[in-house]
Amino acid sequence: MPTGVAQRPIRAARAPERRAASFELELPGPLDPAASLEMFRRSGDDLLDRWDGRTFLRTIEIDGRAVAFATAFAGTRARPAIRVAIDDGRYAEPILAAVCATFVQSPRHFAELRRADPLLARLEARYRGFRPVLQLNLLGALLRCISAQQVNLHWASETRRRLAQRFGDKHSVDGAIVYSLSAERLASAAPAEIRALQFTNRKAEYVVAVAQAIARGQIAIERLASLSDAEVIDELVALRGIGVWTAEWVLARTLGRPRVVAGDLGVRKAISIAYRNGAMPSESEVRDLTAHWKVSAAHAQALLLHALGEKELAALAAKSIA
């Protein structure tokens, strides 16, 4: 759990043993939830990770079942307050731990990096309180990557939405709806059923293969967390449809490792604007250009991608050079 996070509820609106429960938490500032979560709204509502600008809805798997929770934000950027509503109060402790782990604080090294990299200093000032957001569900993280292969993010979100509606379970929490996907259920699906949702033939096969690997226990987030980066990549790329860039996104966004996803087109585009005056770098050049990020790589990468999504990266990069 991140240092400085309040690890227990300040106020319980209902007893945890009841079906529903709500809690209030404090997180260390600065934190800008809207900027940090915008990636989930910018690409479209896939019904799995839902952010409407006020409330963030998602599920995590606990003891073999999906538990839904809603996170709403109050307070200020400097002193953020969070209200967490849970659809089953028996799971309050792991849910609250998940909420606390969602927003990743930058390492101490990032202050040193900002002094050495004028663009990152400008991005940090422009998006004060922005933090990378962890994707805590391994199946969801892999499906997000598979769906986004060679298509735009809006279409990827739409295909995940169809997958959720066809194969997912619907949860109601705090008056809102969110879906979860079960590895076991997807593992038993025929690829033709997934193709019918307008996934390509290969992607349909990849979805089933990944679900089967998770359902069999071949891969699990707990095991991956105990492995080195190279070992995580080796385990994941052994799965059909999973390449190095997907494995690197799992390292960065699910395991919270300082990994640059050098083969991702969006990352390459961001690096081209930030450090190459728009000239597209190769994968090896991306690694060379970001080598100085070191342990701050995940935070720096997320900041650049956020600025790219906000269509402000080019202007900010130009100002940092001037």
N, C-alpha and C positions, 0 to 999 in steps of 0.2 A: 504494500500500500504506500502511496506517495508520502514523503515526509511532510509533516505539518497539517495533514488532513484530519479533520475531526472524525474519529473512528466510531463514535457512538451517536445515536440520535439525540438531539437536544430536546425535542419534544415529540412524544408519541400521541397522535390524535386518537388512535385506537390500540387496544392491546394486541401484541404481535400474534397471539394464538388465534385471533379471529380470521375470517376469510379474507377481509380486506384491511389494509393498514396504511397509514400515512405518517411520514416523518419529515423533520426539517434538519438539514445539515449545513454546516459552514465549510467552505473550501478556501484555501489560501488564495489571495488575489496577487496580481490582477488576473481576472478571468473575464473574457468576452464570449459568452456562450453563443451569441448569434453568429459571430464571425467563425468560431470554431466549428459549429455545426452546419454552416451554410452548404458544405459539400453535399449533404444529404438532401437538401432542397433544390440545389442548383441543377442536379441531374434528373430530378423528377421523383415522385412518390412511389416507391416500390412496395409499400405496405409492410416492410420488414424493419427498416430503420426510418422512423417518421418524425420529421421536424417541420413544424408549421410556423416557426418564428417565435413561438411561446412555449410549447411543450415538446419534449423529445420522448418518443415512444419506442421501446424495443423489448426484446425478450432474451433471456439467457437460459441455458439448460442446467438444472440442478437436480441431482438424484434421478436422472433419467426422464425428467419432465420439463417442459418449457414454462417458465414463469414470466409474466409480463409486468412491466413497470413503466410509469410515466414520471418524467423529471421536468419540473417547472422551475423557473428562475426568478429571483427577486434580488433585492439589495442593490449594490453598486458594483461597478467593475473592480474597485479596490477591495470591497468587502462583499463578495458574492454569497447569497443565501440560496439554498436549493430545497424545494419540497419534492419528496419522493412518494408517489402512490404506488402500492404493490397489490396485485390481485390476490395474493395469498400471504398473509402476514407471517405464516410459519417460516417463510424463507427470507425474512427481513435481513438477517445478518449477512448472508452472501450477496443479496441484492445491494445493500448499502455499500459493501466492499467494492462491488462492481461499479457503482456510481462514482465512488471516490477514485477508482483507477481509470475512469474514462478519459479524463482530461490530463494529458501528460505535461508535467512541468519541465521546463528546459533545464538541462544540467548546468552546474556552476560554470563549466567551460564556455557556455554560450556568451557570457559577458565578455570574456577574452576574445572570442570569435568576432563579436560585434565591433570591437576596437580594431580588429585586423581587416574586416570586410565592410566597407562603407555601405554597400547595398543592403546587407543584412541588418545593419544598424538602422537604416532608413525604413526597412520593412517592419522591424520591431517597433519603431516609433509610430508608424502609420497604423499598424494593427495591434496596438497595445492590448494585451490580455488574450491574444489568439494562442491557442494550444492545439497540438495534434490530438485527435480523438481515436482511441483504440476501438477496434472491431473485436469484440470479446467472443464471438461465436465462430469457430473454425469453419463449419459448413458454410455459414453465411459469407465469410471472407473469401472462401474459394469460389463459391457461386458468383460472387460479385466480380471476381477476376475473369472467370470463364465467360460470363455474359457480356463482358466488355471487350472481348477479343475481336479486333478488326471492325468494330462498329462504334457509333457515337454513344456517349453516356446516356442520352435520353432514351435511345432505343434499348440499350442494355437494361435501364431501369424498367422500361415497359415490359420486357420479357420476364424479368424477375417478378414483377407484379402479377403477371399471368400465372407464373409458377406458384406463387403464394396462393392465389385464388383457387387454382386447380388442385394443388397438393398440400396446401398449408392448413394449419389450425388457427381459427379466429379466437382472439382474446379480447375481452372488454376490461379496461382499467381506467378508472377515474372518468368514466363517461365517454371514452374514446376506444377505437378499435385498432389493434395491431395483430399481425400474423407471425406465426413461427413455422419453420420447416423442419421436418423430422428426417434424419438420415435413413432410418429404417423404412419409412414410407417411400422416399425417393429411390431407395435401393431396390425396391420391388417393382418400380415402374418400368414399363417397356419404353425404350427410346422413342418409339413411334408416338407415344402419348405426349412426350415432351416436344417432339418435332411439331406436333399439331399446334403448339403454342407459338410457333414461328422461330424456334431455335433452329440452327442449322443441324444437319445430320450429325456432324462431328460433335458439336456442342451438346446435343442431346445425349450422345454416348458418354461424353466427358462428365456430364452431370450425374448420370447413373453410376459411373465408375467411381467418382469421388465419394458419392453417398455410400456405396458399398464398402469402400475402404474405411470410412468412418464407422459405419454400422458394425463391421467386423472387428473394430478395434485396431486395425492396421495402423492408423494414425490417430493421434489424440493430442489436444493442445497441451495437456500436462506433460506428455512425453517430449513433445517438441521443445517445450520450455527448458528442458534439462539438457538439450543438445547444443553443440556449437553451431554457428551460422552455417558452416560448410556441411555439417551433418543434417541440419534441417533442410537445406537445399537438396541434398542427395535423396532424402526420404521423400520429399514432395515431388521432385521431378521424375521419380520412379512411377508416379501415377499417370495414367493416360490423360493427356490434355493439359498437364501442368508443366509449364516451362520455368526457366530461371527467373523471369521477371515476376511471375505469380508468386513463386517461393519467396522472392525478395519483398514483395508487398506483405506477405504473411509475417516476415521478420520485422518489418517496419511498423505495420498497422495492427497486427494482432499480438505479437510478442514484445513490441516496443523497443526493438533493437535499433541502433544507429546505422541503418542500412540505406544506401542510395540505390534506387531502382533504376539503374543506368540504362536498361533496355526499353523502358517505358517511353512511349512517344510523347506523352505530356511532360514528363521529366526532362526529356531531351529538348523539347521546345522551350521550357522554362530556362534551362541552362543556356540555350542559344541566345536568349534575350538578355540574360543576366551577365554572361561572361564572354559571349562571342559576337556581339553586335548583330545578332540575328542569324549567324551562320550555324547550321545544324551540326552538332558534334556527333561523332560516333560514340558507341557505348564505352570504349576504352578512353576516349577523350572526356566523356562525362566523369568518369572515375578520377581522371587526372585533375580536372577542373574543380572537383569537390573534395579532393583529398584533405584540404585544410579544414573541412568541417569536423572531421574526427568524431568524437562522441556526441557532438551536437547535430549530426547528420539528419536525424529524423525531424528535428524541429526546423532546421534550415530548409529542408526539402518541402515540408508542409507549408511553411511561410511562402516560398516561391510559388508553389502550386495555388495557394489561396490568392495571391496577387495576380497570377495568370488568369484564374477564374473570374476575378473581379475586373479584369481587363485594365489593370493599373501597373502591371509589371514593367512594361516598356518605358512608361513615363518615370517611374521610380528608378529604374536602372539608369536612365539618361541623367537624372539629377545627381545620382551618386557618383557619376563620372565627371560631371561638370565642376 
